[in-house]
Amino acid sequence: MLRLENLFNKVDFFSKCNTPTEHHSALVALFEILDVTSRADLKSDLLQELEKQRTMLESLRKNPDVSEVALNNVLTDIKVTFRDLLNIPGKIGGHLRDNEWLMNIKQRMSIPGGACEFDLPSYHYWLCQPQEYRHQDFKVWIEPLIPIREGFKIVLMLLRNSGRTFHYIAKQGQFQHAGSDHTAHMIRLRIEENLPCVPEISANKYALSIRFIPFSLEQKVKVYESDIEFELTLCNL
């Protein structure tokens, strides 16, 4: 879901731009979405998770600490998205796979430099069409995938909003914690933007380990030697 979120954001950004180079980048991301969604169980997984969340949220109706308006809005979104997912005919992205012209481009893009104009003259012709023409094509290609996007958006929103946040200090750039109280479906970590390091996280059901590594293009492995304050959010559905 996180990969799809990233790819859809790229398609959104580049497809709304106007230049051929940006529209090429949008198509590359769209083909990556097609590869990720080729998993046969993605649609059923989303349907099961949405139904699970709907049941859980319905049980909160009489909770005085829960906003009824907000709850109804989420339940409506789940209901609409669930129906739209059910209405997707066949395999996800089937409308793209049935497009021989697109699949020929996708195949050539798997070759380094394979989408050059002398390899794919018809693709070059399309890129040279007016931007409005290309925008309309992207609309046709993306719209059937919207239910998938809405499905994982709801799940990720609920997951992120379920988090328990803790504040810790990594002594000399290292933090370790053992025990089941740190189990989570997703971990969110926040540090100050001006720190010249990145976190490396290793986790299983027994322990959580975080090392802060100084950023370097040379990729020399060493731990940041200063203490680091950070915020850790454990998200569970």
C-alpha positions, 0 to 999 in steps of 0.5 A, a space after each residue: 500500500 505504501 508503494 502504491 501510495 508513492 506511485 499514485 502520487 507520482 502519476 498525479 504530479 507528472 500527469 498534470 504537468 504539460 511537457 513530454 518528459 513529464 508525461 513519460 515519467 507519469 507513464 513509467 509510474 503508471 506501469 509500475 502501478 500495473 506491476 504492483 497491482 498484478 498480485 491476484 489477491 490485492 483486490 480481495 485483501 482490500 475488500 477484507 480489510 475494509 469490511 473488517 474496519 467497517 465492523 470495528 467502526 460500527 461498534 464505536 457508534 455509542 462511544 461518547 468519545 467518538 464524533 458521530 459526524 466523523 464516524 459516519 463520513 468514514 463509514 460512507 467512504 468505506 461503503 462507496 469504495 467497497 462497492 466500487 472495488 466490487 464493480 471492477 471487472 476482472 483483474 486490476 488494470 485489465 484495461 491497460 493490459 488489453 491496450 496493445 499499444 501501451 503494452 508494447 511501450 511497457 515492454 520496450 521500457 524494460 530495456 535501458 533506453 528502449 523508449 527512444 523515438 527511433 525504437 517507438 516512433 508511435 510513442 514519440 508521435 503521441 508525446 508530440 501531440 497537444 498536451 490536452 490530448 495526452 491529459 485526456 488519455 491519462 484520465 482514461 487510463 487512471 480512472 479505472 484504478 481510482 477504487 484501488 487508490 481509495 481503498 488503500 487510502 482509507 486503510 492507511 488513514 485509519 492505520 496512521 491515525 491509530 498510532 501510539 506515540 512515544 518520545 525516546 533518546 537514542 544514546 550515541 545513535 542507537 536504540 533498542 527495545 525488547 518486548 511485545 509492547 513495540 509490535 506494530 503494523 507500521 512504525 513512524 519515526 520523526 527526527 529534526 530535519 537538520 540532523 545529518 543522519 538517517 534511521 535504519 530500523 530492524 524489527 520483529 515480534 521480539 525486539 525493535 532496533 534503530 541505528 542512526 547512520 550519518 548521511 554520506 554518498 560514500 555509504 560508509 557504515 558507522 553510527 551517528 555518535 551523538 544522542 538523538 531525540 526522536 518520536 516513535 509512533 506505533 500504528 496498529 489496525 
